[in-house]
Amino acid sequence: MSNFTQQLQTMKIHPGFIAALDQSGGSTPKALRQYGIKEDAWSNEDEMFAIVHQMRTRIITSPSFTGERILGAILFENTMDRDIEGQPSADYLWNVKRVVPFLKVDQGLAAEQSGVQLMKPMPALAALLAKAKAKRIFGTKMRSVIKQANAGGIKDIVNQQFETARQIIAASFVPIIEPEVDIHCPEKAKAEELLRAAILEKLNELPAGQLVMLKITLPEVDDFYANCVSHPKVVKVVALSGGYTLEEANRRLRRNHGIVASFSRALAEGLSAQQSDAEYNALLGATIQSIFEASNT
């Protein structure tokens, strides 16, 4: 059985959740600060990314981090390009940990328009996908953000996501479509209604055999995305933590059956460079267990 087939089976049937290890660019100094590393620790971007890689490597190589509770991990390009314990990062994830590797492919957000932030243009997407294929990546992730319950803006976001997904599917990956609803959106429930309708319309248009995953903000109404969870074109629906604390994100997640976590900030909550390996691994293990339980109630 090919890696892809095994990994697809893992995503479909195994219990667990997805670790989002893909904050990049602008959010990197903030992620490092939360990890207890101040900005005077590096003098240029190369040094900063080397420190980020140490931070990511510590998570991925932790004995707590295995395919028993973690289905997949989303990397950003810089992590994909580097090695972990002598193997390319994606190979280490799958060969050693049995964790399915994903790559964040978007290039960040455009300025807000019609109450949403579309993804910036991705002229180099084909080249990035070719590189990801050579690195044995299974799927991709791309994020856009909904700030207001604006029907036109939300339609634009979903159209852009599915258009890009078509290109990604054609290159033999499973795309994670992530139209995040900002948790501070003044009419969050209304935005979610508009989003769900637009997503279902696009899912129903997908040709036979084409599969996607969805990454959504935990909704105001419990089980709101149930018909996305059960949709034949959807491998898995995962949820972002979106600025909720770990406790609040887990609480909301438990009320949404069939959806599993894909947390980044909440996964790393409380971890620091200053902790001993024993402290670090114990805290990460407890966090992973709490997210695993909330994902698989």
Secondary structure as UniProt FT lines:
FT   HELIX           3..13
FT   STRAND          17..21
FT   HELIX           25..27
FT   HELIX           28..34
FT   TURN            35..36
FT   HELIX           39..41
FT   HELIX           45..61
FT   TURN            63..64
FT   TURN            67..69
FT   STRAND          70..75
FT   HELIX           77..80
FT   STRAND          83..84
FT   TURN            85..86
FT   STRAND          87..88
FT   HELIX           89..91
FT   HELIX           92..96
FT   STRAND          100..104
FT   TURN            114..115
FT   STRAND          116..117
FT   TURN            123..124
FT   HELIX           125..134
FT   TURN            135..136
FT   STRAND          139..146
FT   HELIX           151..170
FT   TURN            171..172
FT   STRAND          174..181
FT   TURN            183..184
FT   TURN            186..187
FT   HELIX           188..205
FT   TURN            208..209
FT   STRAND          212..217
FT   TURN            222..225
FT   HELIX           226..229
FT   TURN            232..233
FT   STRAND          234..240
FT   TURN            242..243
FT   HELIX           246..254
FT   TURN            257..258
FT   STRAND          259..263
FT   TURN            265..270
FT   TURN            273..274
FT   HELIX           277..295
//
